[in-house]
Each structure stands twice: as C-alpha cells, then as structure tokens.
Amino acid sequence: MPDSLKPSSMVKRAQPVETTPPVAKKVPSRREFHGDVFVDQYEWMRDRDDPEVIAYLDAQNAYVAAQTAAQEQLRDDVFGEIKARTQETDMSVPVRSGKYWYYLRTQEGLAYAIRCRRPIDDVDDWTPPEIAADGPVDGEQVLIDGNSEAAGHDFFALGAYSVSHDGRWLAYSTDTVGDERYTLRIKDLDTGELLPDIIENTAGGATWSKDARHLFYLTVDDAWRPDTVWRHEVGELLVDTKVFHEPDERFWVGFGASHSDEFLLLLTGSKVTTEVYFLPMSDPTGDFVSVAGRTEGVEYSAEHAVIGGRDYFVIVHNGETPEGKAVNFAVDVVPSDDLSDRRTLIEHQSSRRIEDVDCFADYLVLSYRADALPRIAIADLRGRTALPGIDDFVPVTFEQELCSTGLGSNPEWDAPHLRIGYGSFTEPAEVLDLDVSTGERTLLKRAVVLGDFNPADYVATREWATAADGTRIPISIVRRADAPARAPMPLLLNGYGAYEISSDPGFSVPALSLLDRGVAVATAHIRGGGEMGREWYEQGRLLHKRNTFTDFVDVAQHLVDTGITTPAQLIADGGSAGGLLMGAVANLAPDLFGGILAAVPFVDPLTSILDPSLPLTVIEWDEWGNPLDDAEVYQYIRGYSPYENTSARPYPAMLILNSFHDTRVLFTEAAKWAAALQDSTTSGKPILLKTEMKGGHGGPSGRYRQWEEAAFELAWILSASGAV
C-alpha cells in the first residue's frame, strides 16, 4: 500500500505517552449581562492569529497522539476494513438532464469524485446506460475532476455545480480552506476553457437563467449570512447586478429554479418565518414577486405545478387554516396568474408532518413523516382536470419497517419514471426507478459492500424510553443478529436533537467495524429533532431546550435498566448542536457513560449568542432565544451551557474533535471547553482535544482522510467501551 493511502499512524509512529495534558494559561475576562457576572479564564483563545493559541492546539494534538498510541494497530485495522469493504472504483447511476446523462466516478487511489457526462443515444429511451465503473466510455466528457481541483491544497470542497439548460456552460465554485467561502468560475463545455469571469467570496450555490445568458449567485454579509442575490451576464467582467437583498439579520437567502425551469424561486427565511419570491425565467432581468408575503411565525415553500392545463404554485405552509394553525403543515395551491385565489390541496393532520411537495409534468410527490420515519406518496396528474386531494396520493412502501424512503435525483420535468431512494440500518442504499402507472420498480443500483457482508447478519429494532415527564422517546438500535438482545454489550449512543433535523435510517460501512466487534449502535430520537413532527421540535427549543438533554439521559438510563448495556460500556456521541448535547449530558450524568465523543461541539453557546457579529448568531436567536434582550433566556442558557457549568466532577473519558477553519462552530469553543474540563475533572480519565488544522465543520476533505478520521474515532470508541 503506498503511503498516500495509509492512515498517518502507519507512516508516523506515536511518541512516548504523555501522562498529563497541556496546561492552558488563565487570563480572567469579565462578562456581565442582566446582573450576572461570569469570569472566563480562557477567552484569550478566541484570537486565531495568536501564536500561543496555535501552540496550545498543537500541544493538545501531541497529547492526543501520545494518549492514543496504543490504539495504533486498531486504527490501522479499522482503516483497512473500511477500505476493503468499499468499492473504490465505482460510479453513480446516470441522471438524465437535457441532451446528456450525468454521473460521477470514483477511482481507486483518488480521493475525490470525477463528474462526467455523455450524450443521450436515444431521446425516447429513459433507461440509464450501463457505464463501466473502471474507465471512460465513448463520448464521455469530464466536467470536473475533483482531484485536479484539489491538487496543491490541504482541503477541497465543491460548492456550486450547475450546467446551463443548453448544456454549454458549467458554473462551479470551490473552497480550498474549509471556511465555506467559495470562488465561482464558468467553464465553456464546448471548448473546455475557463472564462475570465471569476467571482470571489460567494456562498455555495448558482442557478442559470433558461436562456443561459445569466447566472444568479449569492454573497454573504460581514457575519457570513447569505443575504444578497446577484445576476451575472456571461462574459461581462464589469459590475454584476444586485437583484435582491435581505436586510433582516435573522433571515438567510437561498434560491433555485423550479422543477419546470419556468421560474426562478427565491426563499428568504429565519428559523420560524419564510417568504418566497418568483421570477419568470422568460424575463431574467425582471423583478421578483412575492408568492404569499411574509407573516411572522409562518413558514412556507412554493413550487410550480401544471394541473389541468393551468399553472399553479403549490405552497407547503404552517399558517392558519379554518381548523386552526397547521402545526404539522398543510398544502395549498394558488394560480400563478391570480395569487389571491388560494385554496387547500391537503389539509393539516396532527399525525403527519408534511415536509415538501415536488412537482413534475405528470406527478405530484408528497414527502412526509409518520411514525418517526420519512415517507413519500405520489399523485398521478395524467388525465386530471380537477385538483387532487390527499386520497389521490398513493404511498410508496417497502417490506423493511425501519427504513427511509425519498425522492432521488429527478431533474427532468417530464420524465416518465420517478427515481426514488431507499435506506435502512442493515442494508446498503438502493436507487430505483418507479413506473407510477404500474407500480413496477426497477433496481438501478445497490451500494456495493465488498467482502463477506450479509445483511442477514444484522438486525435493527425500535425501543421506546419514557422521559421524566411521561413522553415516550423512540430509540433505533442496530446489532449483530447473533448478539443477545438483552445481554449487556458495548453500545454507541448517537444524538442530535436540534433544528428539527431528523436522524433517519441509513447504512454505514464504518459502523460494521463496531458491530462486528460486538458493539451495538443506537440513535436517540430526542426532542428538538423532527422525527415525531413539529411539536417534537418545539418541545426541544428555546425555553424547552433542557428536554433534549434530559431525554438523552433518560434514553441512556433505559438502555442500562433494560439490560442492553452498562454505564462502563456506554459511549455517547454527537456533533455540532449534538456536541452541545454531549456537553450538557456530561454535566448532568457523568457517571452514566464510559466515554463521550463530541465533534465540533457548540459548547459555549451563551458567549456566541451574545455576540451578533459572529457567524450564525442572530439567526440562532429563533432556535435558542435572545439572551441580549431577555434576562430569562440569558439565565436559562446560562444554566445549561456546558462550558460555563464545567466544575469538579468525575467526567468520563472524552474525545473532543475540533476544526480550525470551522465557521459554523468556531474552534474556540472546543478549545476553551477542553481546557476547563482538563482543569476540573476528578476522575483521572483523559480528556482529549484533537484539532483538524486543515478542515472545516465537516472535518478533513477527501475520502481517504475521512476514512482515517473515522478509523481514529472508531478505535477510540472500541477502546473506551471495553470492546477491545
């Protein structure tokens, strides 16, 4: 194996064990709000340009290397397992758009995907071509080779990737730092040449006008909030035209083409309020018009549909209905030429959380959640003159109970089939074509897992824990089928619980390295997430946020009380807002866990949310509350902030993962928290801070570096849980 494909532990040997962590200096910094004084000893770490800060992070990384040196062979083994189970030379299922089939390849030894296309041979044949994974085919054109783009950089991420409707122009953007600020370029796909048009410091998306003359893109404000949409004319090197600006600092802007390509749709929204504007693609230099205005506390999205020969906007919303507020969302339609004639398409139902409606020439696809799982249902519009109702939507079902179902990539408005995706905890992901008329499904691709993998060797089950207030909390548990269901075993418990984000069934190759060593993997579907509908989310935000933390503790206690695991074998895991969860439960129940893994953790929330100049702060007030103006909110967050409540406790072993260029959760938070934990813990168990100096919020880039990072984490989990 060449060194470029080996985990770093196979190349650089660990140094002798360091038994004590680096000691961070204390520089008292006084913060006073609403009569409360907090003295922050480690706020000096906020200065990313301070050589002492860099030295501290480097020293912590050296301490981690020394403390985990004994796991070196285990890391090597796990890395080898991930690599051996992965079909490294592979390709995606081709997707039809315009005159081409688009797909991406991966090649053994190369870290990044290669994005390609080839011409359509028969315009009447919608069957994806069988393209060999191990090399190019006749007519193949490479659009973006991520490996070439990444050459010479420690980090690479692709942002925008948009081909014009005539197939000539490719707009793409790249980030080579990890801070999610992109450089936008335009490539002439007829000649392969890059145009001189280069736009720096954009957000991550771009959309073409239908005439392929204009490119719309986003820029950000000083707090890195996407707030302004610009129109660029191809070949024009002078000033671009500002077409929309959102002045409200709570709102972020996004945009894209309708599925029909007849409208450009622009959405501006906070956590609780949205507004959608539309612009006919036939008039790309015209003015945007609001679909349904802006009402505080009302969220909605809009998509273009043609039903019975008339153009409509399909609106998914949580506004008022004759029966009251549509908490779990309802669906309305309004003619695009008469925005006052709005009527109900699908009524609100408390047991069903409506998430989206995708519109095609012949179908409407309803995406919704029921029984804590994502589902889709399809209405056939062919031959229909009247609007459909909920009874016209036919659910798409699978035999597996704990599974995820959703739309796949379907860029063509008038495609005769629909591409759908299927995922479960125990089976590799599948891509299928669905013939809506007959219900026939054609399997296009099942993700390949090499080696002796057999889905029958694993089982996924659903448990329910009861919270202190009587609420039932769903838990998904995956284990080997030959492992007893109620014999104590090492267990990894994941959690997130924020932003109405759901943790849904999905297959993980790295997780096999845990399962095959007897470790069960569980997910706590706690309040603050979206698994059980909007109310589930509402019960875990603002002044109800503590429910998220106590739910996780109650789930962990349930797993112990029912004999599935023991505290010594139980590892908690969460990242970002889930890292805040980890910090909170470390303070609430340190004796309940044998270890805690917190990735890019949001553990100093009060300091961050009190500073409106920081990225994400103002928009976050709708999620956590505004402690600047509200003393009750201040005290509430003050009461659960992991960093500010770190004290002399028997904290379990902890692995804290950090990214220096992260713009969503600044590296400072994990650095300060680790220093406080190392200074306070009474257990003698190691608190490790590992900072990725060349990565962003998602860690390092490139699949081999990501596998290396996964192997490091899994080896630590296996060791901390006593599985090895």
Buried (B, 14 or more C-beta within 10 A) or exposed (E): EEEEBBBEBBEEEBEEEBEEBBEBEEEEBEBEBBEEEBEBBBBBBBEEEEEEBBEBBEBBBBBBBBBBBEBBEBBBBBBBBBBEBBEBBBBBBBBBBBEBBBBBBBBEEBBBBBBBBBEBEEEEEEEBBEBEBEEBEEEBEEBBBBBEBBEEBBBBBBBBBBBBBEBBBBBBBBBBBBBBBBBBBBBEBEEEEEBEBEBEEBBBBBBBBBEBBBBBBBBBBEBBBBBBBBBBBBEEEEEBEEBBEBEBBBBBBBBBBBBBBBBBBBBBBBBBBBBBBBBEBEEBEEEBEBBBEBBEEBBBBBBBBBBEEBBBBBBBBBBEBEEEBBBBBBBBBBBBEEBEEBEBBBBBBEEBBBBBBBBBBBBBBBBBBBEBBBBBBBBBBEEBEEBBEBEBBBEBEBEBEBBBBBBBBBBBBEBBBBBBBBBBBBBBBBBBBBEBEEEEBEEBBEBEBEEEBEBEBBBBBBBEBEBEEEBEBBBBBBBBEEBEBEEBBBBBBBBBBBBBBBBBBEBBBBBBBBBEBBBBBBBBBBBBBBBBBBEBBBBBBBEBBBBBBBBBBBBBBBBBEEEBBBBBBBBBBBBBBBBBBBBBBBBBBBEBBBBBBBBBBBBBBBBBBBEEEBBBBBBBBBBBBBBBEBEEBBBBBBEBBBBBBBEEBEBBBBBBBBBBBBBBBBBBBBBBBBBBBBBEBEBEBBBBBBBBBBBBBBBBBBBBBBBBBBBBBBBBBBBBBBBB
